[in-house]
Amino acid sequence: MNAQASTPAAATPFIGKLLINGTWQDAADGATLERRSPAHDEVVAVYAKAGVADAVKAVKAARKAFDHGPWPTMKGTERARILRAVAEGILARKHELARLETLENGKPLAQSMAEIEGAADLWHYAATLARNLHGDSYNTLGEATLGVVLRDPIGVVSIITPWNFPFLIVSQKLPFALAAGCTCVVKPAEVTSGTTVMLGEILVAAGIPAGVVNIIVGQGSVIGDVLVTDADVDMLSFTGSTAVGKQAVAKSAQTLKKVSMELGGKNPQVVFADCDFDAAVDAAVFGIYFNAGQCCNSGSRILVQASIAERFAAAVIERSKAVRVGDPLIDGTQVGAITTDKQLATILSHINGARRAGATVALGGAQLPGPGMYVEPTVVTGVTPDMAIAREEVFGPVLSVLTFEDLDEAVELANSTLYGLSAAVWSQDFSTCLQAARRIRAGTVWVNTFLEGHAELPFGGYRESGIGRELGRFATEDYTETKTLHMHLGPRTDWYVAK
Ligand code: NAD
């Protein structure tokens, strides 16, 4: 493959503290955490590393800010003004944000920039929802009754995010929770905390009141656990792996928190013989190598109709060879580094497992020479539905190719994993597209396109891919309780004890 020579990150490390109750603080025990760039193996950030005491303090600050206001009762226009100021603050610092995202995550700089700009759009969109959040009323319950349904902010929300799209994912949650009037404690993944901490600086500059957003950096099993279990937290909004998500749901049940879970995926792109061949090949390549395959929506399974399967796989392999892998700071790089050494080991072990199970590694399959952690674009053919590579999330640049004969089999294969996050259907026959799209059990089905997203369109998964939806016009409602006002008008006429 064409791994390029690594350039030094040449950056002064980013220094991040904890944002608790409106002030930047060191950890109570003075602990710190270093992040090394996965592409350059240099220290790029040093954080105050929160412990349990800091996490509890952050939750208490959010509780106080919720219970004593002013944020939950502030006018929607005022909350919207601050959210818009944050969006503008993000755009004003987009170069800094994108660079830090790339240094910590290993993704190409242009991709980080698109992520930051996309996130700013989410803050703008949430600002519109802050002014539109409303309940309902019933004037049909009889002369003496008026029913009013209120949307009340749910309270303190714990926000826990993963390392693959740190800035986008916090922006899929935080502005919507804030628009609803909630207060929050945010815990980014420990390896990519930088842009979330910078977001804290932007929030403070935009005038967010003290305690409304608290940001703590540290280990999931330690401080994440506090955010999941503390009785002062009303809701958990979590994005991460299905395994950790399940544990978090179980633990949060002790205090019956509302949960919103965005978890893993094993997403099929279903390619029918009558598709626009070139477009589908390109989408297959993009769908698996985008973000080095470290993407919940990664199109990690190609299900292709048997009559074109050989030609399709050959075309995907050919085009994969042209994908530029290497230093994410170099212009034109399409696939950057694998973000953590643990993930690198997981990817390589999945590839070896597929070999052992009898599949063919038709392209790639190996780690590229360092410095930095890179994996060759990899295509695995001869995959059958029972193999782990067809069912489990690899989270790397590794594509599995399976075949089907007809629509029924395609749908059965598409639905054959425990996940249900997203899928794509490729056919020039509209009826085929719609039949498949309606029968595939996934939160998003793309038709003749892949991985596009808009703030207006809800996002989330079926089955073990999650609980709830983010984005879309109902996104703020998820962060509310519904309160019924059942009101009697005029003098009472019916008595429990007759007068
Ligand atoms: P992860 O589950 O390991 O970690 C996610 C977050 O949970 C991190 O902040 C981590 O520190 C924290 N955490 C870890 N242990 C915890 C605990 N015991 N209690 C509370 N928090 C804890 O996931 P990851 O490796 O960072 O991210 C990759 C996973 O995220 C993949 O499975 C991917 O599919 C999924 N993901 C899903 C979506 C989606 O929208 N559905 C989006 C992005 C990523």
Boltz pocket constraint, residues with backbone or C-beta under 6 A from the ligand:
constraints:
  - pocket:
      binder: B
      contacts: [[A, 160], [A, 161], [A, 162], [A, 163], [A, 164], [A, 165], [A, 169], [A, 187], [A, 188], [A, 189], [A, 190], [A, 218], [A, 219], [A, 220], [A, 221], [A, 222], [A, 223], [A, 224], [A, 225], [A, 228], [A, 239], [A, 240], [A, 241], [A, 242], [A, 244], [A, 245], [A, 247], [A, 248], [A, 261], [A, 262], [A, 263], [A, 264], [A, 265], [A, 295], [A, 296], [A, 297], [A, 393], [A, 395], [A, 421], [A, 461], [A, 465], [A, 466]]
      max_distance: 6.0
